[in-house]
């Protein structure tokens, strides 16, 4: 079952409810896969920031909303683990 079959006029036959249930299941699987990949990729800048001594959790939240900006910020932000000098 693919999206084209779900949207075609042939899917409105006597087995309609079964067909639509299959379409919903396929859509749910694809959206679940998308969310899993999205969250997994969001860990990249969060981990880079954590290695520099910044908050992993805050960068993870920032990355879930603005991934490209977070990736740039995580690598450009100065290292927070070093000693402060006057």
Secondary structure, DSSP 8 states (H G I E B T S, - for coil): --HHHHHSGGGSSTTHHHHHHHHHHHHHHHHHHHHHHHHHHHHHHHHHHHHTTS-HHHHHHHHHH-HHHHHHHHHHS--SSS----
